[in-house]
Amino acid sequence: PSPRPRRAPSSRRSTTSCSRTSSPAASSSQTAFGGNPVASAAACAVVEAIDDELLANVVARGAQLADGLRQLPRVRQVRGRGLMIGARLDGDAASAVDGCRERGLLALSAGPDVLRFLPPLVVDAGEVDEALAVLGDLLA
């Protein structure tokens, strides 16, 4: 099948609806959640909720997170787009992931020295500040 064309962001909700059905080929996927009806419905709900206000928040909070990470000790590089952010550390990312978990902050690794963040699209400025404070204490 041909890829679905991208649409320009709009402040109006989409008048089209995601298909709520799953093909047999999609449901036999080898991924944990790929293609199942619940995951497909969740993805459709996210796509339908995207509007200019949400996208502006993603840009602003992504910039806030990236700028804050650049100020932290042990962070050597920050890369990513929007709210998909990776911070290359001067040490092991696995121990940082464990430290984040112990402090109530969800982060993953992306390789031996990259701490990966994927906050929700609706994250607010206070939550980003709280995450940066946790990271600041952890990486000090």
N, C-alpha and C positions, 0 to 999 in steps of 0.2 A: 504493500500500500504506500501511497505517496505521503510524505510528512504533512502534518497539519500546518497551514500557514500561520505565521505569527500575527497577532493583532496588536494594534496600538493600545496602550493603556487608556482606560476611560474611567471617568468618575461614576459612570452609570454601570450598574450590574449588567452582566451579559444577558441578552435575551435568548441566547442559545443555551442548551443544556448539554452537559457531558453525557455520553451514553453510560447508562448504569449497568450495562451487560458486559459480560466477560466471555471472550471466545474460548473454546476448548484449548486452543494452542496457547493462549495467554495463561490459562489456569494451570497448565502443566509445566510452568516455568521452574527452573532449578533454583530460584531465589527463595528466601524465606517468606517474603511478602509480595513479590512481584506477581501481578496478574490476578490476585484473588479479589473477589467482589468487595470486601470491606476496604482493602487498600485502594482499590480503584475508586470507590465512592469517596474516600477521604481526599484523594488527589483531585477529584472533580470539585469537591467543596472548596478546596484551596484555590483552584483556578478561577472558580466563580466569584470568590471573595476579593480577588486582586483588583485594586483600584488605585487612582493617583495618590490618595492619602497613604495607603499602605506602602506603596512603592517609595514615596518620599520618606517614610519612617525607616524603611530598609536602608536607603542611602545614608540618611543622617546617623542612624545607630551603627551602621557598618563603619562609617568614618570615625565616629566616637570610639568604637572598640579598637580599630586599627591605630588611631592616634594614641590612645591610652596604652596599648601594648608596646608601642615604640618607646615609651618612656620608662618601661620596666627594666630592672636589672636582669641580666642573663638572656634577654631577647635580642637576637642578632639580626633578624629580618622578619618583616610582616608582609604577607602576601594574601591575595584573595580578591573577592568581588562581592559587593553587597555585604551580607551577613555570613558568607562562607569565608572564614578567616583562618589562616595558618600562621603560627608564630614559630620561627626556627629558634631553638634555644641553644645555648652554649654547652648543654649537657643532655642527659637522657630524658626523653619525653615520657617514657613509661612511669618514671618516679613522679613526674609532675602530674600525670593523669591520676595516679594514686592519691597524691596530696590534694588535688582538686576534689576528688570524690570524698575524701575524709572531711573536707570543709563544706560539702554540700553543693559543689559546682560541677556540672557535667561538662567534661571535655574528653576528647579522644586523641589518639596519636595518629599521625600520618607519616610513618617512617620513624627512624630511630631518634630524631631530634626535632620533630615538628609537633607542636601542640595544636590541635584542630578544634575550632569552635563553629557550631552550627546553631545559634540561638533561634528561637521562634521568630517569625516575621513580625510579630506584634510586641516584641520586647520593647520596654520603655527605657528612657535615659537613666532613671534611678537603678534599674536592674543592671544595666551595663556598668554604671559606677560601682555597684556592689560587687560585680564579678571582677572588675579591675582591682578593687581593694583586696579581695581574696587572693588574686594572683600576685599582687604586690607583696603581701605578707609571705606567700609561699615562695616566691622567687628571690626574696631578700637574702 
